[in-house]
């Protein structure tokens, strides 16, 4: 830690390191198998998928294929077509591109290979509503899920059963071709079945499981969706012969990014404690628990002690209570600031590694002892209406990265100094 570095600068360095080590250009080359001599088709979806495609062609040369990414996240490719579409609520561009992707896989044979590039965001970008559902109805269900506070794995179970491409159905469409699926994880636990709603992974959940999720989180479904969940859906169970030639590999995970940030923090003189890379829960509730941990850690520090850094990852949720503009990272940061009540010597950053917290072009926020008094906007009011992004825009504490071209989920770091230390 250099004397010129403020806590905010230091925290941002830790976050930037976590993002940098998850760059697909660094990890794809080692993960790629040798390029087959026969036909190869590259497909994919997610906020990191265009960068993944760029890395594939850097190693293999021009390829045939189609990848769907978020608006603003496209990368230049030689042969793979990059389509931009909406996230987190799907749009017509995503629906049209998904139909073309499925058509591209038709007629492949045993001698062909499909390389699938899947990352977080694929759940919204791969759009093929099941049954007679319309795109508008699909958009409504997606919006309701995002506002429900349901954990990401529960959201994705419902998404799978209302889709013709998720839950192993993309892989089934490519059979009998060989498929290798490379994944960048943005889900707690790194289960391939939940990354992007598992388009290349078999799933054992049932329509009844999906109906239970609808009831538990009071998701309003249109009649067309109710009909879909009333009988067998297209989700492909594990062991289905159409998955027998599929290899799914997670090549980047949140734990790697936390470890890289921890290494940098140790070099900077911090005592690092990793709380876990798979934390889930309501953002404001987790923030309150972390505030208590931070205050407890500070109580054990004395003059001259090294600062303590609490690191965590995972995916928090927000139950929408108002009409503000926010996301789980900014809401966590705001709730943390409120719980800390201006505690001297404690600073924190909470950001999404994809650069987008919720639906806003903001990664998250940094807080410190002066965060609350720096703006006239009442923090309690902002929390009440889920308006954390507006609060941090007013305080000047937003973190804006632009497209990071990767996605290993939330990054949270709390930097704790002794009470009498000078920063």
HUKA-V412999 format. One record per residue. N is the residue number from 1. SS is DSSP state (hx for helix, st for strand, lp for the rest). OMEGA is omega as a letter, one per 30 degrees, with the letter a starting at -180 (999 if undefined). D_CENTER is the distance of its C-alpha to the mean C-alpha in Angstrom with 2 decimals. Layout:
# HUKA-V412999
((N	SS	OMEGA	D_CENTER) (N	SS	OMEGA	D_CENTER))
This chain:
# HUKA-V412999
((1	lp	a	29.90) (2	lp	a	32.17) (3	lp	a	34.36) (4	lp	a	33.03) (5	lp	l	29.38) (6	lp	l	28.41) (7	hx	a	25.87) (8	hx	l	23.48) (9	hx	l	23.96) (10	hx	l	23.49) (11	hx	l	20.20) (12	hx	l	18.91) (13	hx	l	20.21) (14	hx	l	18.27) (15	hx	a	14.94) (16	hx	l	16.06) (17	hx	l	17.03) (18	hx	l	13.69) (19	hx	a	12.23) (20	hx	a	15.45) (21	lp	l	15.64) (22	lp	l	12.45) (23	lp	l	14.15) (24	hx	l	14.78) (25	hx	l	18.36) (26	hx	a	18.94) (27	hx	a	17.73) (28	hx	a	18.53) (29	hx	a	22.31) (30	hx	a	22.73) (31	hx	a	20.71) (32	lp	l	22.68) (33	lp	l	25.74) (34	lp	a	28.93) (35	lp	a	29.06) (36	lp	l	31.18) (37	lp	a	34.46) (38	lp	a	33.91) (39	lp	l	31.68) (40	st	l	27.99) (41	st	l	25.49) (42	st	l	21.95) (43	st	l	19.38) (44	st	l	15.63) (45	st	l	12.75) (46	lp	a	9.30) (47	lp	l	8.53) (48	lp	a	9.96) (49	hx	l	12.61) (50	hx	l	15.35) (51	hx	l	15.35) (52	hx	l	15.48) (53	hx	l	18.36) (54	hx	l	20.03) (55	hx	l	20.04) (56	hx	a	21.49) (57	hx	l	24.25) (58	hx	a	24.98) (59	hx	a	25.88) (60	hx	a	27.32) (61	lp	a	28.62) (62	lp	a	28.33) (63	lp	l	26.80) (64	st	l	26.97) (65	st	a	23.84) (66	st	a	21.30) (67	st	a	17.60) (68	st	l	15.62) (69	st	a	13.17) (70	st	l	12.42) (71	lp	a	15.57) (72	lp	a	16.29) (73	lp	l	14.27) (74	lp	l	17.25) (75	lp	l	19.10) (76	lp	l	22.75) (77	lp	a	23.54) (78	lp	a	27.02) (79	lp	a	27.00) (80	lp	l	23.57) (81	st	l	23.10) (82	st	l	19.97) (83	st	l	19.36) (84	st	a	17.33) (85	st	a	16.33) (86	lp	l	14.78) (87	lp	g	11.32) (88	lp	l	10.50) (89	lp	a	14.11) (90	lp	l	15.59) (91	lp	a	18.83) (92	hx	l	21.93) (93	hx	l	20.87) (94	hx	l	18.05) (95	hx	a	20.62) (96	hx	a	23.29) (97	hx	l	21.30) (98	hx	l	20.22) (99	hx	l	23.92) (100	hx	l	24.94) (101	hx	l	22.58) (102	hx	l	24.13) (103	hx	l	27.54) (104	hx	a	26.95) (105	hx	a	26.58) (106	lp	l	29.79) (107	lp	l	32.79) (108	lp	a	31.25) (109	lp	a	33.48) (110	lp	a	33.52) (111	lp	a	34.09) (112	lp	l	30.98) (113	st	l	27.55) (114	st	l	24.11) (115	st	a	21.32) (116	st	a	17.92) (117	st	a	14.90) (118	st	l	11.65) (119	st	l	8.03) (120	lp	a	4.78) (121	lp	a	6.59) (122	hx	a	9.69) (123	hx	l	10.37) (124	hx	a	11.53) (125	hx	l	12.89) (126	lp	a	15.01) (127	lp	l	17.55) (128	lp	a	20.67) (129	st	a	21.84) (130	lp	l	24.04) (131	lp	a	27.68) (132	lp	l	29.01) (133	lp	l	25.88) (134	lp	l	25.66) (135	hx	a	22.75) (136	hx	l	23.60) (137	hx	l	23.49) (138	hx	l	20.12) (139	hx	l	18.84) (140	hx	l	20.53) (141	hx	a	19.02) (142	hx	l	15.44) (143	hx	l	16.37) (144	hx	l	18.06) (145	hx	a	15.17) (146	hx	a	12.95) (147	hx	a	16.05) (148	hx	a	17.04) (149	lp	l	15.22) (150	lp	l	14.66) (151	lp	a	12.24) (152	hx	a	9.39) (153	hx	l	11.81) (154	hx	l	14.58) (155	hx	a	12.99) (156	hx	l	12.44) (157	hx	l	16.03) (158	hx	l	17.43) (159	hx	a	15.60) (160	hx	a	17.08) (161	hx	l	20.53) (162	lp	a	20.58) (163	st	l	19.75) (164	lp	a	21.92) (165	lp	a	19.32) (166	lp	l	16.72) (167	lp	l	17.76) (168	lp	a	19.65) (169	hx	l	21.36) (170	hx	l	20.31) (171	hx	l	21.83) (172	hx	l	24.81) (173	hx	a	25.45) (174	hx	a	25.86) (175	lp	g	28.31) (176	lp	l	30.72) (177	lp	l	29.11) (178	st	l	27.47) (179	st	l	23.66) (180	st	a	21.53) (181	st	l	17.78) (182	st	a	15.74) (183	st	l	12.11) (184	st	a	9.38) (185	lp	l	7.62) (186	lp	a	4.21) (187	lp	l	6.61) (188	lp	l	9.59) (189	lp	l	12.51) (190	lp	l	11.16) (191	lp	a	13.15) (192	lp	a	13.25) (193	lp	a	14.30) (194	lp	l	11.01) (195	hx	a	8.75) (196	hx	a	8.93) (197	hx	l	11.68) (198	lp	a	13.70) (199	lp	a	15.84) (200	lp	a	17.79) (201	lp	l	18.01) (202	lp	a	20.69) (203	lp	a	20.11) (204	lp	a	22.75) (205	lp	a	21.81) (206	lp	l	24.46) (207	hx	l	25.02) (208	hx	l	26.37) (209	hx	l	23.10) (210	hx	l	21.51) (211	hx	l	24.50) (212	hx	l	24.16) (213	hx	l	20.63) (214	hx	a	22.10) (215	hx	a	24.92) (216	hx	a	23.08) (217	lp	l	20.81) (218	lp	l	23.46) (219	lp	l	21.62) (220	lp	a	24.16) (221	lp	l	24.59) (222	lp	l	26.94) (223	hx	a	29.85) (224	hx	l	28.55) (225	hx	l	25.46) (226	hx	l	27.82) (227	hx	l	29.96) (228	hx	a	27.17) (229	hx	a	26.37) (230	lp	a	30.13) (231	lp	l	30.61) (232	lp	l	29.16) (233	lp	a	25.92) (234	lp	a	24.87) (235	lp	a	22.34) (236	lp	a	23.66) (237	lp	l	24.64) (238	lp	a	24.47) (239	lp	l	27.75) (240	lp	a	28.21) (241	hx	a	30.27) (242	hx	l	28.02) (243	hx	a	25.38) (244	lp	a	28.06) (245	lp	a	27.41) (246	st	l	23.63) (247	st	l	22.10) (248	st	a	18.40) (249	st	l	17.23) (250	st	a	14.11) (251	st	l	14.87) (252	st	a	12.24) (253	lp	l	10.78) (254	hx	a	9.80) (255	hx	l	13.50) (256	hx	l	14.74) (257	hx	l	13.23) (258	hx	l	14.64) (259	hx	l	17.85) (260	hx	l	18.25) (261	hx	l	17.91) (262	hx	l	20.32) (263	hx	l	22.73) (264	hx	a	22.87) (265	hx	l	23.43) (266	hx	l	26.18) (267	hx	l	27.80) (268	lp	l	27.82) (269	lp	a	29.74) (270	lp	l	27.25) (271	st	a	27.42) (272	st	l	23.88) (273	st	l	22.73) (274	st	a	19.35) (275	st	l	18.56) (276	st	a	15.99) (277	st	a	12.59) (278	st	a	11.75) (279	st	l	12.82) (280	st	l	12.45) (281	st	l	14.71) (282	st	a	15.76) (283	hx	a	14.78) (284	hx	l	18.46) (285	hx	l	19.77) (286	hx	l	17.73) (287	hx	l	18.81) (288	hx	l	22.38) (289	hx	a	22.33) (290	hx	l	21.04) (291	hx	l	23.73) (292	hx	l	26.30) (293	hx	a	25.18) (294	hx	l	25.42) (295	hx	l	28.82) (296	hx	l	30.01) (297	hx	l	29.08) (298	hx	l	30.88) (299	hx	l	33.88) (300	lp	a	34.33) (301	lp	l	34.51) (302	lp	a	37.82) (303	lp	l	39.09) (304	lp	l	38.15) (305	lp	l	35.34) (306	lp	l	32.26) (307	lp	l	29.19) (308	st	l	26.64) (309	st	l	22.90) (310	st	a	20.60) (311	st	l	17.17) (312	st	l	14.27) (313	st	a	10.62) (314	st	l	8.73) (315	st	l	7.32) (316	st	a	10.22) (317	st	l	11.55) (318	lp	l	14.23) (319	lp	a	17.29) (320	lp	a	18.61) (321	lp	a	22.16) (322	lp	a	23.08) (323	lp	l	22.66) (324	lp	l	21.24) (325	lp	a	18.39) (326	lp	l	15.58) (327	lp	a	12.07) (328	hx	a	11.18) (329	hx	l	11.46) (330	hx	l	14.64) (331	hx	l	15.99) (332	hx	a	15.67) (333	hx	a	17.44) (334	hx	l	20.05) (335	hx	l	20.75) (336	hx	l	21.10) (337	hx	l	23.55) (338	hx	a	25.48) (339	hx	a	25.79) (340	hx	l	26.92) (341	lp	l	29.54) (342	lp	a	29.94) (343	lp	a	30.46) (344	lp	l	31.91) (345	lp	l	30.21) (346	st	a	26.65) (347	st	a	23.78) (348	st	l	19.99) (349	st	l	16.82) (350	st	a	13.46) (351	st	l	10.80) (352	st	a	7.20) (353	lp	l	7.49) (354	lp	l	6.80) (355	lp	a	9.72) (356	lp	l	8.94) (357	st	a	9.22) (358	lp	l	9.94) (359	lp	a	11.94) (360	st	l	13.70) (361	lp	a	14.05) (362	lp	a	13.77) (363	lp	a	11.41) (364	st	a	13.16) (365	st	l	16.64) (366	st	l	19.27) (367	st	l	21.98) (368	lp	a	25.42) (369	lp	a	28.79) (370	lp	a	29.61) (371	lp	a	26.48) (372	hx	a	28.06) (373	hx	a	31.47) (374	hx	a	30.23) (375	lp	l	29.69) (376	lp	a	31.91) (377	lp	a	28.99) (378	lp	a	29.23) (379	hx	l	26.10) (380	hx	l	27.01) (381	hx	l	27.39) (382	hx	l	24.03) (383	hx	a	22.35) (384	hx	a	24.52) (385	lp	l	23.30) (386	lp	a	19.60) (387	lp	a	20.57) (388	hx	a	18.89) (389	hx	l	18.10) (390	hx	l	21.78) (391	hx	a	22.93) (392	hx	l	21.31) (393	hx	l	22.47) (394	hx	a	25.90) (395	hx	a	25.79) (396	lp	a	24.58) (397	lp	l	21.80) (398	st	l	18.75) (399	st	a	16.67) (400	lp	a	16.34) (401	lp	a	15.20) (402	lp	a	15.08) (403	lp	l	12.94) (404	lp	l	11.86) (405	lp	l	11.60) (406	lp	a	8.97) (407	lp	l	5.34) (408	lp	l	5.79) (409	lp	a	4.00) (410	st	l	7.07) (411	st	l	10.43) (412	st	l	13.61) (413	st	l	17.15) (414	st	a	20.46) (415	st	a	23.55) (416	st	l	26.79) (417	lp	l	30.29) (418	lp	a	33.67) (419	lp	a	34.93) (420	lp	l	37.70) (421	lp	l	35.79) (422	lp	a	35.71) (423	lp	999	32.54))
